[in-house]
């Protein structure tokens, strides 16, 4: 079955609920992209979850990294560890910024 990955029935006859799709921003499955609490990214410090007007960090940080804090490991420089993209079903992502496949807008260089 393509819905639940169990054997013995097909998707059209599946008694199980569909698997939730991951949020495009944070890869969590408890909400959709438009309700993501992290969709706002601070342009001052680069940390998701608040706008720059609410940022407590000093203005003009020399090493800010806009949209580049990993949601898996917490390190700067990428949005989601490449080895984790298969887990969240994000392998075939296309970037909304440049249109290239293999990365998303947060990882676009």
ZIBEL-V152814 format. One record per residue. N is the residue number from 1. SS is DSSP state (alpha for helix, beta for strand, coil for the rest). PHI is phi as a letter, one per 20 degrees, with the letter a starting at -180 (999 if undefined). Layout:
# ZIBEL-V152814
<<N;SS;PHI> <N;SS;PHI>>
This chain:
# ZIBEL-V152814
<<1;coil;999> <2;coil;f> <3;coil;e> <4;coil;d> <5;coil;m> <6;coil;e> <7;coil;d> <8;coil;o> <9;coil;b> <10;coil;d> <11;alpha;g> <12;alpha;f> <13;alpha;d> <14;coil;f> <15;coil;e> <16;coil;e> <17;coil;f> <18;coil;f> <19;coil;f> <20;coil;f> <21;coil;e> <22;coil;f> <23;coil;f> <24;coil;f> <25;coil;e> <26;coil;c> <27;coil;m> <28;coil;f> <29;coil;d> <30;coil;e> <31;coil;b> <32;coil;e> <33;alpha;g> <34;alpha;f> <35;alpha;d> <36;coil;f> <37;coil;f> <38;coil;d> <39;coil;f> <40;coil;e> <41;beta;d> <42;coil;f> <43;coil;e> <44;coil;e> <45;coil;d> <46;coil;n> <47;coil;e> <48;beta;f> <49;coil;o> <50;coil;b> <51;coil;e> <52;alpha;f> <53;alpha;f> <54;alpha;d> <55;coil;f> <56;coil;e> <57;coil;f> <58;coil;g> <59;coil;f> <60;coil;m> <61;coil;g> <62;coil;f> <63;coil;d> <64;coil;f> <65;coil;c> <66;coil;f> <67;coil;l> <68;coil;c> <69;beta;e> <70;coil;f> <71;coil;f> <72;coil;e> <73;coil;d> <74;coil;n> <75;coil;e> <76;beta;f> <77;coil;o> <78;coil;b> <79;coil;e> <80;coil;b> <81;coil;g> <82;alpha;g> <83;alpha;f> <84;alpha;e> <85;coil;f> <86;coil;f> <87;coil;f> <88;coil;e> <89;coil;m> <90;coil;d> <91;coil;f> <92;coil;e> <93;coil;f> <94;beta;d> <95;coil;f> <96;coil;f> <97;coil;e> <98;coil;d> <99;coil;n> <100;coil;e> <101;beta;e> <102;coil;o> <103;coil;b> <104;coil;d> <105;coil;f> <106;coil;f> <107;coil;e> <108;coil;f> <109;coil;d>>
